[in-house]
């Protein structure tokens, strides 16, 4: 059963077609990777899903509901969380406070919290502890976020996303700029999340993509060039040509 469906999605910037008629389905509980050379339209595609930019035409459906053009701040309440290429945290808040913002904002009782102290909302502290435990940062809960290493800040990004209790996680190059050891740490986290959440991943590191993906879609100049299992994509001559050139 598809949790996320993209139907004939287009995004034009003037005469440039950044996304040109992409149609795909992401099965519930799967890890679906979106790959392609630089400039293929991957991040614009993500931005259309999450409402960062409005599609020129086409539809985005989540669990059968048309969410095309929904603003980003509405998506966590629907069960969608996203991480970005660049770490997005509040540097002068503590690690736990960063996660609190996400957990509080999506808690079902938060709408009436103006009439009560936020610390009295049941289950909020547990959400924060669970998210930090999931990524291995519980020992850093009281530290300022900007005191963390770059790799741990990326893990904090994951904790913030998880604290919203999502059904769908959109991960935009989660290993970008990380060292080899930090990259391995993120790969292992993604493997632990796989199957428990539906994951859509943009990633340039092909060893990670081939290791963790159930299905891979390849974008090239805004279009869907190929789609299939890691084994099928690895052997696709069109994909090799897109990455390495016709001569290769």
C-alpha positions as CSV (number, residue, x, y, z in Angstrom):
1,X,0.0,0.0,0.0
2,X,1.4,3.4,-1.0
3,X,1.7,6.0,1.8
4,X,3.0,8.7,-0.5
5,X,2.0,9.1,-4.1
6,X,3.3,11.7,-6.5
7,X,1.3,12.2,-9.7
8,X,2.7,14.0,-12.8
9,X,4.5,16.6,-10.6
10,X,6.0,19.6,-12.4
11,X,7.9,22.7,-11.2
12,X,9.0,25.4,-13.6
13,X,11.2,28.3,-12.7
14,X,10.5,30.5,-15.8
15,X,11.6,28.5,-18.8
16,X,13.5,26.0,-16.6
17,X,11.7,22.7,-15.8
18,X,13.3,21.7,-12.5
19,X,10.8,18.9,-12.1
20,X,9.1,17.6,-15.2
21,X,6.3,15.1,-14.9
22,X,7.5,12.9,-12.0
23,X,5.2,10.1,-10.9
24,X,6.1,7.6,-8.2
25,X,4.7,5.7,-5.2
26,X,6.4,5.1,-1.9
27,X,5.1,2.0,-0.1
28,X,4.3,2.1,3.6
29,X,7.3,0.9,5.7
30,X,9.7,1.1,2.8
31,X,12.9,3.1,2.3
32,X,12.7,4.8,-1.2
33,X,15.8,6.6,-2.4
34,X,15.9,9.5,-4.8
35,X,19.2,9.8,-6.6
36,X,20.6,11.6,-9.6
37,X,23.5,13.9,-10.6
38,X,23.8,17.5,-9.2
39,X,21.1,19.6,-10.8
40,X,18.7,16.7,-11.4
41,X,15.9,18.3,-9.5
42,X,15.9,16.2,-6.3
43,X,15.7,18.9,-3.7
44,X,13.2,20.9,-5.7
45,X,11.1,17.6,-5.8
46,X,11.3,17.4,-2.0
47,X,10.4,21.1,-1.7
48,X,7.3,20.5,-3.8
49,X,6.3,17.6,-1.5
50,X,6.8,19.7,1.7
51,X,5.3,22.9,0.5
52,X,8.5,24.9,0.5
53,X,7.6,25.7,-3.2
54,X,4.3,25.3,-4.9
55,X,4.2,22.8,-7.8
56,X,3.4,24.2,-11.2
57,X,1.0,21.3,-11.6
58,X,0.5,17.7,-10.4
59,X,-0.5,16.2,-7.1
60,X,1.0,15.0,-3.9
61,X,-1.1,12.5,-1.9
62,X,-0.3,11.3,1.6
63,X,-2.2,8.3,2.8
64,X,-4.8,9.0,0.1
65,X,-5.2,12.7,1.1
66,X,-4.3,15.4,-1.4
67,X,-1.8,17.7,0.3
68,X,-0.5,19.5,-2.7
69,X,0.7,23.0,-1.8
70,X,0.1,22.5,2.0
71,X,2.4,24.9,3.9
72,X,5.4,23.3,5.6
73,X,4.2,24.1,9.2
74,X,1.0,22.0,8.6
75,X,2.8,18.8,7.6
76,X,4.1,17.6,11.1
77,X,0.6,17.4,12.3
78,X,-0.3,15.2,9.4
79,X,2.6,12.8,10.2
80,X,5.4,14.1,7.9
81,X,8.8,15.2,9.1
82,X,11.8,16.4,7.0
83,X,15.5,16.9,7.6
84,X,17.5,19.4,5.4
85,X,21.0,19.3,3.8
86,X,22.2,21.8,6.3
87,X,21.7,21.2,10.0
88,X,18.6,23.1,11.2
89,X,18.8,23.5,15.0
90,X,18.5,26.3,17.6
91,X,22.1,26.6,18.5
92,X,21.6,28.5,21.9
93,X,18.9,26.1,23.2
94,X,19.9,22.9,24.9
95,X,19.7,19.6,23.1
96,X,16.5,18.6,25.0
97,X,14.9,22.1,24.4
98,X,15.5,21.7,20.6
99,X,13.6,18.4,20.7
100,X,10.9,19.9,23.0
101,X,10.0,22.4,20.4
102,X,9.1,19.6,17.9
103,X,7.4,17.4,20.5
104,X,5.4,20.2,21.9
105,X,4.3,21.6,18.5
106,X,2.8,18.3,17.4
107,X,1.4,17.1,20.7
108,X,-2.4,16.6,20.5
109,X,-2.9,18.6,23.7
110,X,-0.7,21.5,22.6
111,X,-3.6,23.4,21.1
112,X,-5.1,24.1,24.5
113,X,-1.7,24.5,26.3
114,X,-2.1,28.3,26.6
115,X,-4.3,27.5,29.6
116,X,-1.8,25.3,31.3
117,X,2.0,25.0,31.9
118,X,3.7,23.1,29.1
119,X,5.5,20.9,31.5
120,X,2.2,19.4,32.7
121,X,1.3,18.0,29.3
122,X,1.3,14.2,29.7
123,X,3.7,12.2,27.6
124,X,5.8,15.2,26.5
125,X,8.9,14.4,28.5
126,X,8.7,10.8,27.4
127,X,8.6,11.8,23.7
128,X,11.8,13.9,24.3
129,X,13.6,11.1,26.1
130,X,12.6,8.5,23.5
131,X,13.8,10.7,20.6
132,X,17.1,11.4,22.2
133,X,17.6,7.7,23.1
134,X,16.8,6.7,19.5
135,X,19.7,8.7,18.2
136,X,22.0,8.2,21.2
137,X,22.1,11.7,22.5
138,X,20.4,11.3,25.8
139,X,23.7,11.9,27.7
140,X,23.9,15.3,26.0
141,X,20.4,16.5,26.8
142,X,21.5,19.4,28.9
143,X,24.2,20.7,26.6
144,X,23.8,23.6,24.3
145,X,23.2,22.4,20.8
146,X,26.1,24.4,19.3
147,X,28.5,22.6,21.7
148,X,27.8,19.3,19.8
149,X,30.1,18.0,17.1
150,X,28.9,18.3,13.5
151,X,28.0,14.7,13.5
152,X,26.0,14.9,16.7
153,X,24.2,18.0,15.4
154,X,23.0,15.9,12.5
155,X,21.8,13.3,14.9
156,X,19.9,16.1,16.8
157,X,18.2,16.9,13.5
158,X,17.0,13.3,13.4
159,X,15.8,13.5,17.0
160,X,13.8,16.7,16.3
161,X,12.2,15.0,13.3
162,X,11.4,11.9,15.3
163,X,9.9,13.8,18.3
164,X,7.0,14.8,16.0
165,X,5.9,11.1,15.9
166,X,6.0,11.0,12.0
167,X,4.8,8.3,9.8
168,X,6.9,9.6,6.9
169,X,10.5,10.9,7.2
170,X,12.0,12.8,4.3
171,X,15.8,12.9,4.6
172,X,17.7,15.3,2.3
173,X,21.3,14.2,2.1
174,X,21.7,13.3,5.8
175,X,25.4,12.4,5.4
176,X,26.4,15.6,3.6
177,X,29.6,17.1,5.0
178,X,30.1,14.3,7.5
179,X,33.3,12.4,8.2
180,X,33.6,8.7,7.4
181,X,32.9,7.7,11.0
182,X,29.9,10.1,11.3
183,X,28.6,8.9,8.0
184,X,28.7,5.3,9.3
185,X,26.9,6.5,12.4
186,X,24.0,8.0,10.3
187,X,23.8,4.9,8.1
188,X,23.4,2.7,11.1
189,X,20.7,5.0,12.5
190,X,18.8,4.9,9.2
191,X,19.0,1.1,9.2
192,X,17.5,1.1,12.7
193,X,14.6,3.3,11.6
194,X,13.9,1.4,8.4
195,X,10.7,-0.6,8.6
196,X,9.5,1.3,11.6
197,X,8.9,4.5,9.5
198,X,8.4,5.1,5.8
199,X,11.6,6.8,4.6
200,X,12.3,8.8,1.5
201,X,16.0,9.6,1.1
202,X,18.0,11.9,-1.1
203,X,21.7,10.8,-1.0
204,X,24.8,11.1,-3.2
205,X,26.8,8.4,-1.4
206,X,26.0,5.3,-3.6
207,X,27.4,2.8,-1.1
208,X,24.8,4.0,1.4
209,X,22.0,4.1,-1.1
210,X,22.6,0.5,-2.3
211,X,23.0,-0.7,1.2
212,X,19.8,0.7,2.8
213,X,17.2,1.1,-0.1
214,X,14.3,-1.1,-0.9
215,X,13.6,0.9,-4.1
216,X,15.5,3.6,-6.0
217,X,14.2,6.3,-8.3
218,X,16.7,8.1,-10.5
219,X,16.1,11.7,-11.6
220,X,17.9,13.3,-14.5
221,X,17.2,16.9,-15.7
222,X,14.0,16.9,-13.7
223,X,12.6,13.7,-15.1
224,X,12.4,10.2,-13.8
225,X,15.1,8.3,-15.7
226,X,14.8,4.9,-14.1
227,X,13.2,3.1,-11.1
228,X,13.7,-0.3,-9.5
229,X,15.6,-2.4,-6.9
230,X,19.2,-1.5,-6.0
231,X,20.3,-4.5,-8.1
232,X,18.4,-3.2,-11.1
233,X,19.6,0.4,-10.8
234,X,23.2,-0.8,-10.3
235,X,23.1,-2.5,-13.7
236,X,21.1,0.1,-15.6
237,X,23.2,1.5,-18.5
238,X,21.1,4.7,-18.6
239,X,21.9,5.4,-15.0
240,X,25.6,4.8,-15.6
241,X,25.6,7.1,-18.6
242,X,23.8,9.8,-16.6
243,X,26.4,9.7,-13.8
244,X,29.6,8.9,-15.8
245,X,28.8,10.2,-19.4
246,X,28.2,8.4,-22.6
247,X,31.8,7.4,-23.2
248,X,31.9,5.5,-19.9
